[in-house]
Amino acid sequence: MDAVSGFLQFALNVLKDVGPAIVLALLVVWLGHKIAKRLSGGTRSLLMRAPDADATIAQFFAALIFYLLMVVVVMAALSILGINTSSVTGIVLGFGTAMAFVLKDALANFAAGIMIMIFRPYQVGDEVEIGGTKGIVRSVELTATRMQTRDNVELIVATGNAWGGTLRNHSALGVRRLDMDFGVEYGADIDKAIETIIGVAAADKRVHVDPAPWAKVVSLGESSVDIQLRVWCDYEDYRKIKMDISQPVKAALDAAGIGIPYPHIIKIRQKVKNSKARNRIAKLNKIRNSKA
């Protein structure tokens, strides 16, 4: 009983000495959490009111403010408890340095994700090409961009590759130029062929009038004169026109009497004349006939 009584007395003395500090530290943590949460929510609401607001960006900065404030609150609570925060800070910095070295690639993608969300080189719905990989953006995250190909394959590209490499956004400007080559025979009327090809393009309502459709001879092939057609159109119509225009161009060239060349395979038989072989065959035939 004396031992138990002594322990209780010791505990009461300790509680009497550090109790107020513990209560104050807990109060600081509680109030700090409330304030951090309120400021975080206010930041998110403020960012969501901006034009072209992005929920991902708003959530990221709201979380960043919350955790930074909570670090300050915890350090203040430790100081109230009489704990030397300088040593804690050193441990945290050392641990952070080690983790930064281990997770340098992940942190690089994280930093690239922040830059992408701030400068917005592309957004959901854009058709982009990152490092030769082409697809439609489905989501932009801090560490990766999710895309979908035309044949319904999901692609996940690290944001470090998107920010640090060459990025081509096919739909950002809204208008595209379509280039297509058509070959005609060398004997064809080139001016008539160009006029026919331009006429087909101009008849398509999806093709822009300004700039007007353009066509010129761009190369002289082995068996054809190659004419390139250039038309301007909306991004949404680019692929459709590319798939649709070849058939009416072929029909128009046929109607104008302009042929489209195609490869020909010519087989040549070579007869080898050998007098000695011919004489030998004749002798064999003569001997065979005499025996018969």
Secondary structure, DSSP 4 states (H G I P E B T S, - for coil): -HHHHHHHHHHHHHHHHHHHHHHHHHHHHHHHHHHHHHHHHHHHHHHHTSTT--HHHHHHHHHHHHHHHHHHHHHHHHHHTT--HHHHHHHHHHHHHHHHHHTHHHHHHHHHHHHHHHH-S--TT-EEEETTEEEEEEEE-SSEEEEE-TTS-EEEEEHHHHHHS-EEESSSSSEEEEEEEEEE-TTS-HHHHHHHHHHHHHH-TTB-SSSPPEEEEEEE-SS-EEEEEEEEEEHHHHHHHHHHSHHHHHHHHHHTT-------------PPP-HHHHHHHHHHHHHHHHH-
